[in-house]
Amino acid sequence: MKTVLMTGLTGTLGPIVAAQFRLRGWEVIEWNHHHVSPEDKERCELFWQSLRIDAVCHMAMGSEEWAGWLAQRCAWRNIPYLFVSTAMVFDSEQDGPYGIFQDRNAKDAYGQYKTRCEDAIWKVNPNAMIARIGWQFHEGGEGNNMLAHLEQQNNEHGVIRASVGWFPATSHMEDTAFAFLQLIERNDAGLYHLDSNANDRWSFFELACALNTHFKKGWRIIPSEDYHHDQRLEDERIALPPLSSRLNA
């Protein structure tokens, strides 16, 4: 049985990813940063040396130093390292769809943070894998979940305003989790874009309506023009199921 070390298992996406790996027969070991702080270098080293693992999947928020530290140690052991980045490394000043060679131009703090993480990783581990993803959705769970966000907006305001000019990068969490599994099992170094909206090009309004119908939510959704951006990510090497097939639309 192979073993993967995962960070971010207390987040929204992490448990879905862990479940996918276990289905494939992997043992999942958690790095809980509340128990072993990434800032405690001595304890981190002791924890790392105690591990007998075959791969690392880094999904947690944490400093770029931690991302680079993990990447470097995976390079020393010659094991797969996957870091989860974001479509937010691209600012709306220039529209997508974005390919993997597109220059990053993030202006918000989160996008700039992920950019620094990417750079720290490539500096120490050219054999690493970085997967950029968009806003995820899933029928269960709270947190950074598009479905939960829309539900909350509807409950609080009685209506959901959804832009017809925003074409988000997005995927179902289970599809993203399976893509992570594929990447680690293939262990083909490089940068990847994972987006189920790459070909469908659904606006946020169309997506919200499809989620509403598919999950029988009964939301009231009205179109808006308050945000315009084609955020989609292009990459044909890891093909996620399109939104139209996942949501039966």
VOPAGU-2260 file (C-alpha; in pm, 1 decimal, decimal comma):
REM VOPAGU-2260
SITE   aa  ch    i         X         Y         Z
SITE  MET   A    0       0,0       0,0       0,0
SITE  LYS   A    1     128,9     344,5     -93,3
SITE  THR   A    2     115,2     631,5     152,5
SITE  VAL   A    3      53,4     999,9      83,1
SITE  LEU   A    4     110,4    1288,8     320,9
SITE  MET   A    5    -165,3    1549,6     288,4
SITE  THR   A    6    -201,0    1897,9     426,2
SITE  GLY   A    7    -529,3    2087,7     438,7
SITE  LEU   A    8    -750,9    1801,6     552,4
SITE  THR   A    9    -947,1    2035,9     777,8
SITE  GLY   A   10   -1039,8    2247,3     476,0
SITE  THR   A   11   -1327,2    2215,9     230,5
SITE  LEU   A   12   -1156,9    2025,8     -52,0
SITE  GLY   A   13    -907,8    1819,8     150,7
SITE  PRO   A   14   -1145,8    1552,8     287,1
SITE  ILE   A   15   -1283,5    1488,6     -64,3
SITE  VAL   A   16    -929,9    1441,3    -196,4
SITE  ALA   A   17    -836,4    1209,8      90,0
SITE  ALA   A   18   -1145,3     996,8      27,6
SITE  GLN   A   19   -1054,6     961,5    -340,3
SITE  PHE   A   20    -703,7     843,8    -258,1
SITE  ARG   A   21    -833,4     591,0      -4,0
SITE  LEU   A   22   -1071,2     450,0    -264,8
SITE  ARG   A   23    -766,3     385,8    -483,0
SITE  GLY   A   24    -593,8     200,9    -197,9
SITE  TRP   A   25    -367,7     475,8     -67,0
SITE  GLU   A   26    -304,3     529,8     301,1
SITE  VAL   A   27    -345,8     896,6     391,9
SITE  ILE   A   28    -135,5    1061,4     662,4
SITE  GLU   A   29    -237,0    1408,5     775,0
SITE  TRP   A   30      -4,7    1694,9     849,1
SITE  ASN   A   31    -217,2    1892,9    1092,2
SITE  HIS   A   32     -47,7    2230,4    1125,8
SITE  HIS   A   33    -220,4    2281,0    1461,6
SITE  HIS   A   34     -24,9    1983,0    1598,2
SITE  VAL   A   35     300,8    2033,1    1409,4
SITE  SER   A   36     344,8    2401,1    1332,2
SITE  PRO   A   37     525,6    2477,4    1004,9
SITE  GLU   A   38     697,9    2759,0    1196,0
SITE  ASP   A   39     863,9    2510,7    1433,2
SITE  LYS   A   40    1153,8    2400,7    1213,0
SITE  GLU   A   41    1295,9    2145,7    1454,8
SITE  ARG   A   42     961,2    1976,0    1511,1
SITE  CYS   A   43     888,4    1979,3    1136,8
SITE  GLU   A   44    1216,1    1802,3    1067,8
SITE  LEU   A   45    1152,1    1540,4    1334,7
SITE  PHE   A   46     801,5    1480,2    1198,1
SITE  TRP   A   47     928,8    1454,0     842,0
SITE  GLN   A   48    1201,7    1207,3     936,8
SITE  SER   A   49     942,7     986,8    1108,9
SITE  LEU   A   50     739,3     951,5     790,1
SITE  ARG   A   51     758,7     664,8     541,9
SITE  ILE   A   52     564,2     810,4     251,7
SITE  ASP   A   53     545,2     781,2    -125,2
SITE  ALA   A   54     404,5    1126,0    -213,7
SITE  VAL   A   55     294,8    1463,9     -77,7
SITE  CYS   A   56     -21,9    1656,1    -165,6
SITE  HIS   A   57      -1,0    2010,0     -25,9
SITE  MET   A   58    -345,0    2176,5     -10,9
SITE  ALA   A   59    -323,3    2380,6     309,6
SITE  MET   A   60    -284,6    2752,7     344,1
SITE  GLY   A   61      60,2    2824,9     478,5
SITE  SER   A   62     367,7    3027,8     406,7
SITE  GLU   A   63     563,2    3004,1      83,1
SITE  GLU   A   64     855,3    2889,9     299,3
SITE  TRP   A   65     654,8    2582,3     405,2
SITE  ALA   A   66     556,9    2509,6      44,1
SITE  GLY   A   67     921,1    2529,5     -59,5
SITE  TRP   A   68    1037,7    2328,5     241,8
SITE  LEU   A   69     806,5    2041,2     153,9
SITE  ALA   A   70     901,1    2060,4    -213,3
SITE  GLN   A   71    1270,2    2044,3    -132,5
SITE  ARG   A   72    1235,0    1741,4      90,9
SITE  CYS   A   73    1032,0    1561,2    -172,3
SITE  ALA   A   74    1312,0    1635,1    -418,4
SITE  TRP   A   75    1566,3    1487,0    -178,1
SITE  ARG   A   76    1357,6    1170,3    -144,8
SITE  ASN   A   77    1266,1    1169,3    -514,5
SITE  ILE   A   78     893,1    1133,5    -448,3
SITE  PRO   A   79     595,6    1313,0    -613,4
SITE  TYR   A   80     501,0    1653,9    -478,6
SITE  LEU   A   81     172,3    1819,9    -576,0
SITE  PHE   A   82      92,6    2176,0    -473,6
SITE  VAL   A   83    -256,3    2319,7    -519,2
SITE  SER   A   84    -256,8    2672,3    -659,2
SITE  THR   A   85    -533,9    2891,3    -797,5
SITE  ALA   A   86    -676,3    3065,6   -1102,1
SITE  MET   A   87    -643,6    3381,5    -893,3
SITE  VAL   A   88    -281,1    3414,3   -1003,2
SITE  PHE   A   89    -443,0    3582,0   -1307,3
SITE  ASP   A   90    -599,7    3923,9   -1263,1
SITE  SER   A   91    -914,0    4030,4   -1450,3
SITE  GLU   A   92    -718,8    4309,1   -1619,8
SITE  GLN   A   93    -644,6    4056,8   -1894,0
SITE  ASP   A   94    -907,5    3798,2   -1987,1
SITE  GLY   A   95    -857,6    3426,8   -2031,8
SITE  PRO   A   96    -887,7    3151,6   -2105,3
SITE  TYR   A   97    -542,2    3116,1   -1956,8
SITE  GLY   A   98    -285,7    2863,5   -2072,3
SITE  ILE   A   99      -0,5    2737,5   -1859,2
SITE  PHE   A  100     245,3    2978,0   -2025,7
SITE  GLN   A  101      35,8    3285,5   -1948,0
SITE  ASP   A  102     214,5    3548,1   -1740,3
SITE  ARG   A  103      79,3    3575,4   -1387,1
SITE  ASN   A  104     -46,1    3922,0   -1298,4
SITE  ALA   A  105    -226,3    3881,7    -965,6
SITE  LYS   A  106    -307,2    4204,1    -785,4
SITE  ASP   A  107    -505,1    4070,0    -487,6
SITE  ALA   A  108    -327,1    3932,3    -180,9
SITE  TYR   A  109    -439,8    3570,7    -226,3
SITE  GLY   A  110    -325,4    3549,0    -587,9
SITE  GLN   A  111       8,7    3707,0    -502,3
SITE  TYR   A  112      53,2    3465,4    -211,0
SITE  LYS   A  113      -1,8    3165,0    -438,1
SITE  THR   A  114     238,7    3314,2    -693,5
SITE  ARG   A  115     508,8    3334,2    -426,5
SITE  CYS   A  116     440,2    2972,3    -330,3
SITE  GLU   A  117     476,0    2859,1    -690,5
SITE  ASP   A  118     808,1    3040,4    -723,1
SITE  ALA   A  119     940,0    2896,5    -396,7
SITE  ILE   A  120     855,6    2546,0    -517,6
SITE  TRP   A  121    1012,9    2573,9    -862,9
SITE  LYS   A  122    1327,9    2715,9    -705,9
SITE  VAL   A  123    1401,6    2397,6    -510,6
SITE  ASN   A  124    1214,1    2123,3    -697,8
SITE  PRO   A  125    1189,7    2134,6   -1079,5
SITE  ASN   A  126    1018,0    1794,5   -1068,5
SITE  ALA   A  127     724,9    1923,1    -864,7
SITE  MET   A  128     366,0    1940,5    -990,0
SITE  ILE   A  129     149,5    2247,6    -944,3
SITE  ALA   A  130    -224,5    2230,4   -1015,0
SITE  ARG   A  131    -419,0    2554,1   -1052,0
SITE  ILE   A  132    -790,4    2528,0    -984,2
SITE  GLY   A  133   -1092,6    2756,9    -967,1
SITE  TRP   A  134   -1381,4    2791,3    -725,2
SITE  GLN   A  135   -1501,2    2442,2    -630,7
SITE  PHE   A  136   -1850,8    2313,4    -562,1
SITE  HIS   A  137   -1987,8    2008,4    -382,9
SITE  GLU   A  138   -2327,8    1908,2    -250,8
SITE  GLY   A  139   -2197,4    1864,8     104,2
SITE  GLY   A  140   -1995,6    2083,9     334,2
SITE  GLU   A  141   -1949,5    2449,8     405,0
SITE  GLY   A  142   -1637,5    2659,8     377,8
SITE  ASN   A  143   -1514,0    2777,1      39,0
SITE  ASN   A  144   -1784,8    2589,1    -148,8
SITE  MET   A  145   -1969,4    2765,1    -431,2
SITE  LEU   A  146   -2291,8    2579,0    -358,5
SITE  ALA   A  147   -2282,3    2672,7       9,9
SITE  HIS   A  148   -2200,3    3033,4     -78,6
SITE  LEU   A  149   -2500,6    3060,1    -310,8
SITE  GLU   A  150   -2724,3    2898,2     -51,5
SITE  GLN   A  151   -2611,4    3150,7     208,2
SITE  GLN   A  152   -2663,9    3441,8     -29,9
SITE  ASN   A  153   -3015,9    3324,3    -106,8
SITE  ASN   A  154   -3098,0    3275,6     262,6
SITE  GLU   A  155   -2965,1    3615,9     362,0
SITE  HIS   A  156   -3102,9    3826,1      76,0
SITE  GLY   A  157   -3384,4    3618,7     -72,8
SITE  VAL   A  158   -3219,8    3650,0    -412,1
SITE  ILE   A  159   -2892,2    3563,2    -584,2
SITE  ARG   A  160   -2736,0    3817,6    -816,4
SITE  ALA   A  161   -2512,5    3634,6   -1064,7
SITE  SER   A  162   -2302,1    3796,1   -1335,1
SITE  VAL   A  163   -2359,4    3713,0   -1700,6
SITE  GLY   A  164   -2013,4    3848,7   -1780,7
SITE  TRP   A  165   -1804,7    3632,6   -1547,9
SITE  PHE   A  166   -1695,0    3294,4   -1681,8
SITE  PRO   A  167   -1539,8    3128,7   -1376,7
SITE  ALA   A  168   -1288,2    2850,4   -1356,9
SITE  THR   A  169   -1474,9    2586,3   -1157,2
SITE  SER   A  170   -1511,1    2212,5   -1103,3
SITE  HIS   A  171   -1689,2    1961,5    -885,0
SITE  MET   A  172   -1466,0    1867,4    -592,8
SITE  GLU   A  173   -1478,0    1495,8    -669,1
SITE  ASP   A  174   -1356,5    1557,1   -1025,5
SITE  THR   A  175   -1074,9    1773,3    -894,2
SITE  ALA   A  176    -984,5    1509,3    -635,6
SITE  PHE   A  177    -960,6    1240,5    -903,1
SITE  ALA   A  178    -739,2    1469,0   -1112,6
SITE  PHE   A  179    -505,2    1512,9    -814,5
SITE  LEU   A  180    -488,8    1135,4    -781,6
SITE  GLN   A  181    -405,4    1099,8   -1150,9
SITE  LEU   A  182    -130,2    1357,8   -1128,1
SITE  ILE   A  183      40,1    1196,3    -831,5
SITE  GLU   A  184      14,2     846,5    -976,2
SITE  ARG   A  185     154,6     963,0   -1310,6
SITE  ASN   A  186     416,6    1183,8   -1143,2
SITE  ASP   A  187     479,3    1389,6   -1455,6
SITE  ALA   A  188     645,0    1714,2   -1346,0
SITE  GLY   A  189     495,8    2045,0   -1449,8
SITE  LEU   A  190     219,4    2300,9   -1422,0
SITE  TYR   A  191    -143,2    2197,2   -1475,6
SITE  HIS   A  192    -474,6    2377,3   -1517,6
SITE  LEU   A  193    -787,5    2198,1   -1396,9
SITE  ASP   A  194   -1117,8    2348,7   -1506,7
SITE  SER   A  195   -1451,5    2186,4   -1593,8
SITE  ASN   A  196   -1572,7    2511,2   -1751,3
SITE  ALA   A  197   -1289,2    2531,8   -2003,4
SITE  ASN   A  198   -1503,4    2421,8   -2298,7
SITE  ASP   A  199   -1860,6    2489,0   -2182,0
SITE  ARG   A  200   -1788,5    2857,8   -2109,1
SITE  TRP   A  201   -2080,6    2898,6   -1872,8
SITE  SER   A  202   -2129,0    3237,7   -1715,3
SITE  PHE   A  203   -2172,9    3255,2   -1339,6
SITE  PHE   A  204   -2542,7    3319,0   -1400,6
SITE  GLU   A  205   -2574,5    3006,0   -1615,4
SITE  LEU   A  206   -2378,6    2804,1   -1360,0
SITE  ALA   A  207   -2591,5    2924,6   -1069,4
SITE  CYS   A  208   -2907,5    2834,8   -1263,7
SITE  ALA   A  209   -2770,7    2488,8   -1344,4
SITE  LEU   A  210   -2679,7    2428,1    -978,4
SITE  ASN   A  211   -3024,2    2550,3    -876,8
SITE  THR   A  212   -3195,8    2305,9   -1111,6
SITE  HIS   A  213   -2966,0    2010,6   -1050,9
SITE  PHE   A  214   -2982,9    2027,6    -671,5
SITE  LYS   A  215   -3349,1    2140,5    -663,8
SITE  LYS   A  216   -3270,7    2442,5    -448,4
SITE  GLY   A  217   -3554,8    2674,6    -542,6
SITE  TRP   A  218   -3332,1    2981,8    -541,6
SITE  ARG   A  219   -3437,0    3308,8    -699,6
SITE  ILE   A  220   -3156,7    3409,0    -936,4
SITE  ILE   A  221   -3135,2    3729,7   -1133,1
SITE  PRO   A  222   -2867,8    3820,6   -1390,6
SITE  SER   A  223   -2632,2    4108,7   -1323,6
SITE  GLU   A  224   -2360,5    4300,1   -1508,0
SITE  ASP   A  225   -2151,8    4381,5   -1201,9
SITE  TYR   A  226   -1839,9    4180,9   -1292,9
SITE  HIS   A  227   -1683,0    4085,9   -1624,8
SITE  HIS   A  228   -1395,4    3840,4   -1650,9
SITE  ASP   A  229   -1314,9    3524,9   -1846,3
SITE  GLN   A  230   -1127,4    3330,8   -1578,7
SITE  ARG   A  231   -1126,4    2991,0   -1747,7
SITE  LEU   A  232    -815,7    2771,3   -1742,7
SITE  GLU   A  233    -699,5    2577,5   -2049,2
SITE  ASP   A  234    -511,2    2248,1   -2039,5
SITE  GLU   A  235    -597,5    1936,3   -2240,1
SITE  ARG   A  236    -359,1    1698,8   -2059,9
SITE  ILE   A  237    -590,3    1640,3   -1761,4
SITE  ALA   A  238    -945,0    1651,0   -1894,0
SITE  LEU   A  239   -1206,9    1699,5   -1623,7
SITE  PRO   A  240   -1571,4    1616,4   -1699,0
SITE  PRO   A  241   -1742,5    1929,4   -1835,9
SITE  LEU   A  242   -1998,9    2109,0   -1624,2
SITE  SER   A  243   -2271,0    2013,0   -1873,1
SITE  SER   A  244   -2217,7    1643,7   -1803,2
SITE  ARG   A  245   -2173,0    1677,9   -1426,7
SITE  LEU   A  246   -2489,0    1890,9   -1388,6
SITE  ASN   A  247   -2696,0    1710,6   -1655,9
SITE  ALA   A  248   -2756,3    2034,1   -1842,0
